[in-house]
Every structure is written in C-alpha cells, then in structure tokens.
Amino acid sequence: MSTRRALALGALLAGLVLYDADTARLPNLPANWDTALVAVVLLPSFAAALWLALPLARASIAFLAGLAASLGLLAVALYAIGAESAFNATKLVAFALAGFAFLELFQELSWVVLVGVIIPWIDAFSVWRGPTKEVVTKHPGFFDRVSIEFHLPGESASANLGPPDILFFALFLATAQRFGLRVGWTWVATAVLLGLTLVLTTVFDLSGLPALPAISLGFLLPNADLLFARLRESRVAR
C-alpha cells in the first residue's frame, strides 16, 4: 500500500470515528433524511475504507489472518473500555481483512462465482426465517456488538451491516482485483445496491432486508461478460 493511500485510509477512519462519537450532539433528522444520509454518505464512506485497504489483499493469508485477529482483539479491548466509536471502525477493518484472507481459500474464479450465486438465497432465508432473524429479534444487543453500525444524528438508532456482509464485500472486491475484473465498477455497484436496499427497507417499513443479494449482484452484474468469458476459457482449457 502506498503512503498516500495509507494516509487516506487513516484519515477516513479517523473521520468516521469522530462522526460516530459526536452523533448525539447533532440535530435529529426526519426519517427520510436519515435514510439519505446513510445511503449516500455514511455507507459509501465505510465502503471507501475497503477500497483504500484493497492493496493489502495481495498479502499472504498468514499476514492477513494475523492482522485481522490482532484487530479483533483490539476491538474487544476498545469495547471493554467504552471506546465504542473506535470499536466500530476497528471491527470494520478486521472484517475486511478477514474477507481478503478468505479469498486465499478459492483457487478458481468459478468457485467465487458459485458462492456469489448461492449466498443471496442463504442470506435471505437467514434474515426471514433463520439464524439472523433469531439473533436480531431475540438478542439485539449481541447483533449490535458484532455488526457495523451507521449511527443516525441526534438519536441512538442505527442502520447495521453484519460481519458476513463486510466479509463478502471485501472478498468480491479482492476477487475483482486478483482476476483482472472491473474493481471500480464492482465497488460502485455494490455501494449503490446496498444503498437501494436501505431505501427499500425504509419505504416498506421493514425491520431489515438481507444485504448479501446486493453485495453479490454488485460483483456479478458489472463483471458478467468478463466472468462468462473467463469461465468459458477455463472450460475450454480443461
């Protein structure tokens, strides 16, 4: 990672921590403005951290796993001392690094594509009838602790993304980088579709929607032609 990129990542994370720490002092906004703030500003800002950290995905799995574990322990310590804003940002980076490391388990592009096709259905079932619904409805405090929170100005409420959402976002970005796909468009499409998911949650007054369909489509749609060509080339080679 270049020095300029590392400084940009550090400045972004510091800005997110400062915003998170000061949300209680900010004026309370109407619900529609809260949705717009998260979808257009906060969510892309958090996603930008993954973009800036992306060069780290080229590191070894041992380095990534070790750094992710170290940041996970740091996050626990920050939570224990009540530094919840720093805790939130540290979780984000730890989950992203875990996603980068997870790519090392996939030797073929076709494996990642298969995961991208399958996980939206698993996530949808989990949110509506499975483990995610169980955790969110019966153990909301635990979900808040492990998820990434987008705090709303002037109130204690927040929009949340679970650990798998960040992990797979990072995984698909790293896949696009490794296999020469459209990294920038993958990031843009994923951020836009996640924002749209949040808007739909507000419009239809839902407690939550699965985020992995948006994340998977954000990877598959802008790279569809390239993925088809690569998979066909691989099949012909075999």
Buried (B, 14 or more C-beta within 10 A) or exposed (E): BEEEBBEBBEEBBEEBBEBBBEBEEEEEBEEEEBBBBBBBEBBBBBBBBBBBBBBBBEBEEEEBBBBBBEBBEBBEEBBEEEBBBBBBBBBBBBBBBBBBBBBBEBEEBBEBBEBBEEBBEBBBBBBEEEEBBEBBEEEEEEBEBEBBBBBBBBEEEBBBBBBBBBBBBBBBBBBBBBBEBBBEBBBBBBBBBBBEBBBEBBEEEEEBBBBBBBBBBBBBBBBEEBBEEBBEEEEEEE
